[in-house]
Amino acid sequence: MGRRAFLATTTATTVGITEVPDMTTSVADAAEPQLDADFLEFLTTAADARAAALLTGYQAHITELRERGRARSTARALRTLTSTYVHEGSAHHHSAELLAPMAELAEALAGEQEDGLWDHGADGSPPDTAFSIVDLNLTYHLLDEDGHRPTAALRGAIERVLRAAGPALATGGLHTANHRWLVCAALARIHRRWPHPSYRRRIDDWLAEGIDQLPGGEYSERSPTYSAVVTNPALLVLARHHGRADLYENVRANLAATLYVIEPNGEVESVHSRRQDQTALRYLPEFWMQYRELAIRYGDRRFAAVARLLRERGAGQTFGETPLGERLAQVLDQPELARRLPEPAEPPTDFEHHDADCGLVRVRRGARTASIFGGTDFPDVRAISSGLSTNPTFFKLRKGAAILDSVRLAPQFFSLGHFRAEGLERTGDGWRLHAEMRGTWHHPLPRAHRREDGAYPLTDDGRFWSAMDFPHRPKEYRTLRTEILVKETGDGAWDLHVGLSGAACPFALELCFRRGGTLSGDGLEPVGGSPDTYQLVTGEASYTVGDDRITFGPGNGKGGRQPAVVDAGERYSWMNGALVPDGVRVLITGRSPLSYRLGLR
């Protein structure tokens, strides 16, 4: 695609439109200033570099497809090569050197497709196939629009893949919330080019379930990763190609909510997620094109600022999970993305934001941020499982490069594991987290429930299973009540008042700092057998990275049990699982009942 094509299509999109724009409308050259030529050149340079690497490395993607049944990297490689082949501004424009690799990639995808699907370790996976079909829909569109004669056979091969995938996606199942919108997005463009009533019915059946968006803007999975990589892109495809312009508002609400979980260094808070990213670092760049698209569509200057920030962070970097060079294809497919952004306005950098749907409070004061989390699913379901929010981290703090990634509380109480709040509520000038743990002692069964053969039902007492018919036994409870009051005390300082009452037991308050800094304090003692783990016995300690420092304390002696331990609970220990965060850990120990104040500044 050349400069005139971009001028024609980018000016056809106006701020706040509600219909899918006509991508073929011509406009006068007077509109030329709307093209962000620097942005387009930036992506083109990155795509050319990516294409050059693929020319020598594309076989690795084919090998992964043939040996592991995974099509996504193969489809993405074909998409990237296609973007440079059709783009007049690319050094690879209509280069014969690309034709053989592109053909090999397409033939491999067609050869490994069975009943329209690729394996992906699931004997034919509709949702995993949909990821690749989304890319191939875009690839086919670019090649078809370009219409270059040497790609006729390539277009035919991709068409066969897409036509084969349609019926499989229109009848196949899935297993996560975001998969619904992904499959719909893949089907929408197939249906638009090769219509079939079953495709529209399937899309409309999924959409009739309603978009799983919480009032605060997060989707039901509460995952920045899946919002950025799956749900938002899929809803935008449906808005453009399935006549559902109303879905722009869902994406707009999600991007607005994301403004409050952005860290100054470009990471995104994900402690509240119900997916894998609840314990992993996530980065903002995967949202880049979404912020750009809706900044242009709605004239949102805050979104424009985030898009500009991501452009600045992306220069010369891998840029999140998606290499920078793979993004040109999307802009060629949606030329309106190459319009100039609105004049940026600073997104929020001084706020206290409470997302009640996720049990998350975010506080930002310039370069200092804090997260208070009390929204795990554990109090309701009493289970640790994929798809649930179970991260026991209840507080985080950052000051520039000094990052306290996690504060957790672990009592050694009936091996029930970490404190996970049963509620988060505002109290005066702070926030209250609270929970109650109950350990159970069981007594003999009443006469009516006894069996001479001793064959009692296998039941769960909340900690472990046994053939004891627990529900019918008289019980004796031990109760541990925990209340944590979190208060911002000004100028980057915080107080965490921890109160434990009821049963007597040892506990460890665990602080985990991001690696890369220096820990100091006379009251620190190494914890034997645990590398990078210390106990703060007396006084205060500090964690320093460059000019940034977090000071914390005081120590609480050597109370509790020795050596100091963090008890993750029987749900983890029975499976030889671990719940140890990566980093430099400091334990403050004690024994309930107790009231302790942790100061952070």
C-alpha positions, -999 to +999 in steps of 0.1 A: +000+000+000+014+034-010+012+069+002-019+079-018-038+049-005-031+059+030-042+095+023-075+082+009-083+059+037-070+078+067-090+109+060-122+088+056-123+082+093-137+111+114-137+114+152-167+098+169-182+080+138-206+052+146-205+033+113-177+012+098-158+036+076-156+031+038-120+021+033-121+028-005-133+065-004-109+089-022-102+123-009-083+153-021-046+156-016-054+186+006-061+161+034-025+149+032-014+164+066-036+139+084-011+111+076+014+104+104+042+096+080+068+093+108+047+067+125+043+047+093+080+049+086+087+038+121+067+006+117+079+000+082+115+001+093+107-024+121+088-047+097+116-047+072+140-058+099+116-085+111+111-097+075+148-100+070+151-121+101+122-143+090+138-149+056+165-169+073+145-182+102+110-190+090+117-227+088+117-228+126+080-218+127+071-245+102+090-270+123+070-260+154+038-263+135+046-298+122+061-312+154+038-296+180+007-287+160+010-250+168+001-227+140+002-193+155+038-184+149+036-197+113+006-177+105+021-146+121+053-150+101+033-152+069+013-121+080+046-102+086+062-111+053+030-102+035+029-067+051+063-059+037+055-075+003+024-054-004+036-021+012+052+003-013+072+019+014+089-014+023+124-024+011+108-058+004+079-044-018+070-071-044+104-088-038+106-122-054+128-133-025+097-134-003+075-155-026+090-190-018+090-185+020+055-172+019+044-201-002+061-226+021+044-211+052+010-212+036+015-248+023+026-259+058-005-244+073-027-261+048-009-294+051-013-296+089-049-285+090-073-313+098-110-308+095-103-271+094-084-270+127-049-272+140-039-295+168-024-272+195-022-302+218-060-305+220-069-329+191-081-299+170-086-267+189-112-242+176-100-213+198-063-218+192-071-222+155-090-189+157-059-170+166-042-180+134-074-175+113-076-139+125-041-133+112-048-152+079-079-132+073-059-100+075-031-116+053-056-126+026-071-091+026-038-075+021-028-098-007-062-095-024-061-058-022-026-057-036-036-081-064-001-088-076-001-116-101+028-136-086+008-142-054-022-157-071-013-192-060-005-180-025-039-164-023-055-196-034-037-216-007-048-192+021-083-191+008-085-229+011-073-227+047-099-200+055-128-218+038-119-250+056-118-233+090-152-216+087-174-247+093-151-259+121-153-226+139-190-224+134-196-257+151-166-261+175-165-255+212-142-235+235-134-232+272-127-197+283-147-164+283-124-146+259-124-175+233-160-166+224-151-132+210-119-146+194-139-172+175-165-146+165-138-123+152-122-151+131-156-161+117-168-125+110-142-118+083-147-152+067-184-146+066-179-111+051-160-125+022-177-159+018-210-156+035-228-185+050-259-184+073-242-208+099-214-183+104-237-155+113-258-177+135-228-189+154-214-153+159-248-140+170-253-169+194-221-162+211-227-124+212-262-130+225-246-143+258-236-106+264-202-091+267-187-102+301-177-067+312-178-056+348-191-021+357-156-009+363-144-017+328-125-049+333-138-081+317-148-111+338-114-126+337-099-093+351-068-100+331-048-072+314-032-099+292-064-113+278-080-078+275-050-066+254-042-097+234-077-113+228-108-095+240-103-059+229-088-068+194-116-093+188-144-068+198-128-043+175-129-067+146-166-074+153-173-037+154-157-032+120-167-064+102-200-075+118-220-043+121-215-041+159-203-006+163-216-006+199-187-028+208-163+002+205-178+014+238-168-019+255-132-014+244-133+022+253-144+014+288-117-012+292-090+012+281-103+039+304-101+014+333-065+004+323-054+040+328-055+034+365-034+003+365-005+016+345+028+018+363+052+046+356+077+021+340+051+008+315+041-023+335+004-030+342-009-041+376-024-076+373-026-088+409-064-089+405-064-111+375-082-145+374-056-158+348-019-167+347-008-131+348-020-126+384+016-136+395+036-124+365+047-091+352+026-077+324+036-048+301+014-021+284+026-023+248+001-050+238-026-022+243-007+001+219-028-001+187-061-001+207-052+032+225-042+046+191-073+035+174-097+049+200-077+080+205-082+088+168-119+076+168-130+095+198-105+123+199-095+111+234-063+130+243-055+107+273-055+077+250-033+097+226-008+103+254-006+066+262-002+057+225+026+082+222+043+069+254+041+034+239+056+046+207+085+061+226+091+029+246+089+007+215+118+021+196+143-007+191+126-031+216+107-064+213+078-043+226+059-067+247+049-101+235+045-089+199+077-079+181+074-044+168+079-054+132+047-075+133+025-045+138+027-030+103+002-055+090-026-042+112-020-006+101-021-016+064-054-035+072-067-004+090-052+026+074-071+050+097-045+039+123-019+059+103-038+092+110-021+117+133-031+114+169-050+141+187-029+165+208-020+143+239-032+153+273-016+138+305-034+107+317-041+105+354-010+105+376-023+117+409-054+097+421-069+072+445-090+048+424-112+020+438-124-008+415-150-025+437-156-052+411-120-064+414-114-055+450-085-033+440-075+001+451-048+020+431-030+050+445-006+071+424+014+102+433+036+108+403+064+083+403+050+066+435+023+040+433+006+016+456-019-013+452-042-026+479-059-059+469-087-077+487-106-093+458-096-129+455-122-155+448-110-178+476-135-167+503-164-177+481-151-209+466-124-221+490-104-235+461-070-229+444-075-234+407-069-221+372-094-194+364-097-181+400-082-151+416-061-165+444-030-143+447-025-136+485-006-104+479-026-076+496-002-046+492+024-034+468+045-002+467+068+015+442+090+045+443+107+048+410+130+017+405+126+006+441+097-019+439+080-038+467+063-064+446+044-081+474+033-080+510+016-112+523+006-126+556+010-163+564-002-177+597+007-213+607-029-222+615-042-256+607-022-255+575-049-233+559-024-210+541-022-173+536-045-145+546-068-137+517-092-109+524-129-115+526-136-078+520-120-045+512-138-014+524-132+023+530-128+033+567-122+070+573-088+079+558-078+043+550-088+009+538-098-022+558-090-058+548-104-086+569-108-124+571-117-152+595-101-186+594-117-216+611-099-248+620-120-277+630-117-306+655-142-333+649-161-355+674-177-389+671-206-394+647-241-393+662-257-428+664-280-422+635-250-417+611-228-446+622-221-476+600-210-510+612-189-515+580-171-482+585-177-472+549-183-435+554-184-409+525-152-393+514-157-357+524-138-324+527-134-306+560-120-275+544-084-286+546-082-322+535-104-351+524-111-383+544-137-411+546-150-396+578-185-382+568-174-348+581-207-329+576-225-351+601-200-348+629-202-325+659-174-299+656-152-278+678-138-247+661-106-226+665-109-192+650-083-168+638-095-133+629-073-109+609-078-072+602-054-050+583-059-013+581-039+003+553-034+041+555-015+066+533+002+089+557+016+114+533+047+120+512+050+084+501+046+069+535+021+041+544+011+024+576-002-012+577-018-020+610-020-058+613-043-072+640-047-110+647-071-122+674-087-154+686-065-185+682-028-184+692-004-193+663+029-181+647+028-160+616+051-144+591+046-111+573+065-115+540+078-085+520+093-093+486+113-067+467+121-067+430+157-080+423+184-055+414+187-034+446+205-034+479+190-045+512+205-029+544+197-027+581+214-038+613+184-058+624+184-081+594+194-117+598+197-144+570+171-172+571+191-204+568+184-225+538+165-198+520+186-178+496+178-141+494+155-144+525+160-124+557+143-118+589+139-083+603+144-087+640+149-052+652+148-016+639+142-006+603+157-017+570+159-002+536+158-015+500+177+008+476+179+009+438+200+039+426+185+070+441+152+053+450+146+038+484+119+021+504+124+020+542+103-003+563+099-017+598+102-021+627+113-057+633+093-077+658+119-099+674+121-136+668+086-144+678+067-173+662+085-205+654+122-208+645+134-208+618+111-183+603+089-199+577+061-190+553+033-217+554+015-217+521-009-243+533-018-279+526-034-270+493+001-263+480+023-286+501+003-318+493+010-312+455+046-302+462+036-267+450+052-235+459+039-200+465+073-182+470+075-149+450+107-143+431+129-115+446+145-105+478+123-115+508+122-101+543+101-118+570+087-101+601+074-128+624+053-129+655+026-149+673-011-141+676-030-125+693-011-094+683-013-059+670+016-047+649+022-016+627+044-019+596+056+015+585+067+020+549+082+052+535 
